[in-house]
Amino acid sequence: MKKKYKSVLTIAGSDSGGGAGIQADLKTISALGCYATSVITAVTAQNTRGVRAIHPIPPVIVQAQLEAVMEDIGPDAIKIGMLDRPEVVRVVADCLHAYPNIPVVLDPVMVATSGDRLIAEETVSALIEMLFPRAQLITPNLYEAEMLVQRPITEKNQLLDAALDIFDLGAQAVLVKGGHLRGELVADLLLWGYKAYRILEKPYINTQNGHGTGCTLSSAIAVELAKGAALVDAVASASAYVWEALDTGKDVVTGKGSGPLNHFHSPKKLEIYELDN
């Protein structure tokens, strides 16, 4: 009987500092027991202090990477991160159209932790039109949610209305991450229908090492979906993993700025399953 690894594909930008982007995704997928593949959409020169330069990958090369992975290895789930141009969004959307049964987690990387906008308005529109309906889950942080709903979000009780408005944009499910709302408890809100939602709360961790938290969470959710978990369970498991990664890495010094999470705090063996033929 032939066997196969559970596989997760990440489509995102590269972070030379290793804390976020493709590098954080690959670490997360591997640490949680899946085989990681990647499509790089942009190469960044960055470290824990910030981004120095960005080199966009030509859409034809993005397409070639994507087709190469999809046609051969065939992921069990897909995580999408940084898509910085409408033409790249279209390439990804067109390719995924041929694979409607593979779960997709979309982390709409639109705003930096500093609050600076990372992509143009036309790219946001392309994401909403072409990828929001395709993704099983959209995972905006607070700044990205504010951009999507076009109003400030300053209180936890505003998360539900924001999630509902993003749901109305065509999303199948929405996880609004409230990590930037400081308090004793950090709240994320998962919504998968007009009356179906769940609030996930964790104690706030005081640490400088939060670079790549969003990338890590979306990748971890994709891993759980690849393993067959229901959406609510996948988000809960991924949230617990990220909290532990933050907690166990909170006092570790990596660089002179915002350091990474401890992705390998409790690594798992590669998931293997038997093929039917």
C-alpha positions as CSV (number, residue, x, y, z in Angstrom):
1,M,0.0,0.0,0.0
2,K,1.4,3.4,-1.1
3,K,1.5,6.2,1.4
4,K,1.6,10.0,1.3
5,Y,2.4,12.9,3.6
6,K,-0.3,15.3,4.5
7,S,0.8,18.4,2.4
8,V,0.2,22.1,2.8
9,L,1.1,24.8,0.2
10,T,1.9,28.3,1.2
11,I,1.6,31.1,-1.4
12,A,3.3,34.2,0.1
13,G,6.3,36.5,0.1
14,S,9.8,35.6,1.4
15,D,11.1,37.1,4.7
16,S,14.9,37.1,4.7
17,G,14.8,37.5,8.5
18,G,12.9,34.3,8.9
19,G,10.2,35.6,11.1
20,A,7.2,35.9,8.8
21,G,6.1,35.1,5.3
22,I,7.1,32.0,3.6
23,Q,9.7,31.2,6.2
24,A,7.2,31.3,9.1
25,D,4.7,29.3,7.1
26,L,7.3,26.6,6.3
27,K,8.3,26.3,9.9
28,T,4.7,26.2,11.1
29,I,3.6,23.5,8.6
30,S,6.7,21.4,9.4
31,A,6.3,21.8,13.2
32,L,2.7,20.7,13.0
33,G,3.5,17.5,11.1
34,C,2.7,18.3,7.4
35,Y,4.9,18.4,4.3
36,A,5.4,22.0,3.2
37,T,5.6,23.4,-0.3
38,S,5.8,27.0,-1.4
39,V,5.1,29.6,-4.1
40,I,7.0,32.8,-3.6
41,T,5.2,36.0,-4.7
42,A,7.9,38.5,-3.6
43,V,11.3,38.6,-2.2
44,T,11.9,41.0,0.7
45,A,15.1,42.2,2.3
46,Q,14.2,42.5,5.9
47,N,15.2,41.7,9.4
48,T,13.6,42.1,12.9
49,R,13.8,45.9,12.5
50,G,11.9,46.2,9.3
51,V,11.8,45.9,5.5
52,R,14.6,47.4,3.4
53,A,13.5,46.3,-0.1
54,I,10.9,44.3,-2.0
55,H,11.4,42.6,-5.3
56,P,8.1,41.4,-6.8
57,I,8.2,38.0,-8.6
58,P,6.9,38.2,-12.2
59,P,3.3,36.7,-12.5
60,V,4.5,34.1,-15.1
61,I,7.0,32.8,-12.5
62,V,4.3,32.7,-9.8
63,Q,2.1,30.8,-12.1
64,A,4.9,28.3,-13.0
65,Q,5.6,27.6,-9.4
66,L,1.9,27.2,-8.6
67,E,1.3,24.8,-11.5
68,A,4.4,22.8,-10.7
69,V,3.3,22.1,-7.1
70,M,-0.4,21.6,-7.9
71,E,0.2,19.2,-10.8
72,D,2.7,17.0,-9.0
73,I,2.5,17.0,-5.2
74,G,-1.1,18.1,-4.8
75,P,-1.6,19.8,-1.4
76,D,-4.3,18.9,1.1
77,A,-4.8,22.6,2.0
78,I,-3.5,26.0,0.9
79,K,-2.5,29.1,2.8
80,I,-2.3,32.4,0.9
81,G,-0.4,35.4,2.2
82,M,1.1,38.3,0.5
83,L,-0.3,39.0,-3.0
84,D,0.8,42.5,-3.8
85,R,-0.5,43.0,-7.4
86,P,-3.9,42.4,-9.1
87,E,-2.3,40.3,-11.8
88,V,-0.8,37.9,-9.2
89,V,-4.2,37.7,-7.5
90,R,-5.7,36.7,-10.9
91,V,-3.0,34.1,-11.5
92,V,-3.6,32.4,-8.2
93,A,-7.4,32.6,-8.5
94,D,-7.4,31.2,-12.1
95,C,-5.2,28.2,-11.0
96,L,-7.3,27.4,-7.9
97,H,-10.4,27.4,-10.0
98,A,-9.3,23.9,-11.2
99,Y,-9.1,22.6,-7.6
100,P,-12.4,23.6,-5.9
101,N,-12.2,20.9,-3.2
102,I,-8.9,22.0,-1.6
103,P,-9.5,24.1,1.5
104,V,-7.9,27.6,1.3
105,V,-7.0,30.0,4.1
106,L,-6.5,33.6,3.0
107,D,-4.5,35.9,5.2
108,P,-5.1,39.2,3.4
109,V,-1.7,40.9,4.0
110,M,-2.7,44.5,3.4
111,V,-1.3,46.5,6.4
112,A,1.9,46.3,8.3
113,T,2.0,46.0,12.1
114,S,3.0,49.7,12.1
115,G,-0.3,50.5,10.4
116,D,1.3,51.3,7.1
117,R,-0.6,50.2,4.0
118,L,1.2,47.5,1.9
119,I,-0.9,47.1,-1.2
120,A,-2.9,49.4,-3.5
121,E,-6.7,49.7,-3.5
122,E,-7.0,47.9,-6.8
123,T,-5.3,44.8,-5.3
124,V,-7.7,44.9,-2.3
125,S,-10.6,44.9,-4.8
126,A,-9.0,42.0,-6.7
127,L,-8.7,40.0,-3.5
128,I,-12.3,40.6,-2.6
129,E,-13.6,39.8,-6.0
130,M,-11.5,36.8,-6.9
131,L,-10.3,35.1,-3.7
132,F,-12.7,36.0,-0.9
133,P,-15.4,33.7,-2.3
134,R,-12.9,30.9,-2.9
135,A,-11.3,30.8,0.5
136,Q,-12.8,28.7,3.3
137,L,-11.5,31.3,5.8
138,I,-10.3,35.0,5.7
139,T,-8.0,36.0,8.6
140,P,-7.6,39.8,8.7
141,N,-5.8,41.5,11.6
142,L,-7.4,44.6,13.1
143,Y,-5.8,47.0,10.7
144,E,-6.8,44.9,7.7
145,A,-10.4,44.6,9.1
146,E,-10.5,48.4,9.4
147,M,-9.5,48.8,5.8
148,L,-12.1,46.3,4.6
149,V,-15.0,47.8,6.6
150,Q,-13.7,51.4,6.3
151,R,-14.1,52.4,9.9
152,P,-12.0,52.2,13.1
153,I,-12.3,49.2,15.4
154,T,-11.3,50.1,18.9
155,E,-13.4,47.9,21.1
156,K,-13.9,44.1,21.4
157,N,-17.6,44.5,21.0
158,Q,-17.0,45.9,17.5
159,L,-15.4,42.7,16.2
160,L,-18.7,41.0,15.5
161,D,-20.1,43.8,13.3
162,A,-16.7,44.0,11.5
163,A,-16.8,40.2,10.8
164,L,-20.4,40.5,9.5
165,D,-19.5,43.2,7.1
166,I,-16.5,41.3,5.8
167,F,-18.7,38.2,5.5
168,D,-21.0,40.3,3.4
169,L,-18.1,41.0,1.0
170,G,-18.4,37.4,-0.1
171,A,-16.3,35.5,2.5
172,Q,-17.3,32.0,3.5
173,A,-16.0,32.5,7.0
174,V,-14.0,35.3,8.8
175,L,-11.5,35.3,11.7
176,V,-11.0,38.9,12.9
177,K,-7.9,39.0,15.0
178,G,-8.1,41.4,17.9
179,G,-4.5,41.1,19.0
180,H,-3.9,44.9,18.7
181,L,-6.7,45.6,21.2
182,R,-4.6,45.4,24.3
183,G,-6.0,44.0,27.6
184,E,-5.6,41.1,30.0
185,L,-7.3,38.9,27.4
186,V,-6.8,39.0,23.7
187,A,-9.9,38.2,21.7
188,D,-10.3,36.8,18.1
189,L,-13.7,36.4,16.6
190,L,-14.5,33.6,14.2
191,L,-17.7,33.9,12.2
192,W,-19.0,31.4,9.7
193,G,-22.7,32.6,9.3
194,Y,-24.9,35.5,10.3
195,K,-25.7,33.9,13.6
196,A,-22.8,31.5,13.9
197,Y,-19.7,32.8,15.6
198,R,-17.3,32.1,18.4
199,I,-15.0,34.3,20.4
200,L,-11.6,32.8,21.2
201,E,-9.8,34.5,24.2
202,K,-6.2,34.0,25.4
203,P,-4.2,35.8,28.1
204,Y,-2.2,38.7,26.7
205,I,1.5,37.8,26.4
206,N,3.9,40.8,27.0
207,T,6.7,40.2,24.4
208,Q,8.6,41.9,21.7
209,N,8.6,38.7,19.7
210,G,5.4,38.8,17.7
211,H,6.8,39.1,14.2
212,G,4.9,36.6,11.9
213,T,2.1,35.9,14.3
214,G,-0.6,36.3,11.6
215,C,1.4,34.2,9.1
216,T,1.8,31.5,11.6
217,L,-1.8,31.4,12.6
218,S,-3.2,31.1,9.1
219,S,-0.6,28.4,8.2
220,A,-1.5,26.5,11.4
221,I,-5.2,26.6,10.5
222,A,-4.4,25.3,7.0
223,V,-2.5,22.4,8.6
224,E,-5.5,21.5,10.7
225,L,-7.8,21.6,7.7
226,A,-5.4,19.4,5.8
227,K,-5.7,16.9,8.5
228,G,-9.5,16.9,8.2
229,A,-10.5,19.1,11.2
230,A,-13.7,21.1,11.1
231,L,-13.2,24.8,10.7
232,V,-14.0,25.7,14.3
233,D,-11.7,23.0,15.7
234,A,-9.0,24.0,13.2
235,V,-9.0,27.6,14.4
236,A,-9.1,26.6,18.1
237,S,-6.1,24.2,17.7
238,A,-4.2,26.8,15.6
239,S,-4.9,29.5,18.1
240,A,-3.6,27.4,21.0
241,Y,-0.4,26.5,19.0
242,V,0.3,30.2,18.3
243,W,-0.2,31.1,21.9
244,E,2.3,28.5,23.0
245,A,4.7,29.7,20.3
246,L,4.5,33.2,21.7
247,D,4.7,32.2,25.3
248,T,7.7,29.9,24.9
249,G,9.6,32.4,22.8
250,K,8.7,35.6,24.6
251,D,12.1,36.0,26.3
252,V,14.3,34.9,23.5
253,V,16.4,37.5,21.8
254,T,16.7,37.2,18.0
255,G,18.0,40.4,16.4
256,K,17.5,43.9,17.7
257,G,13.8,44.4,16.8
258,S,10.6,42.4,16.8
259,G,11.7,38.8,17.0
260,P,10.0,35.6,15.8
261,L,7.8,33.1,17.6
262,N,9.1,29.7,18.8
263,H,7.6,27.6,16.1
264,F,9.2,24.4,17.2
265,H,8.1,24.4,20.8
266,S,6.5,21.0,20.4
267,P,7.2,19.6,17.0
268,K,5.1,16.7,15.6
269,K,6.0,13.8,13.3
270,L,5.0,14.0,9.7
271,E,1.4,12.9,9.1
272,I,1.3,10.0,6.7
273,Y,-1.8,8.4,5.2
274,E,-2.5,5.5,2.9
275,L,-3.4,6.1,-0.8
276,D,-6.4,4.3,-2.2
277,N,-4.3,3.0,-5.2
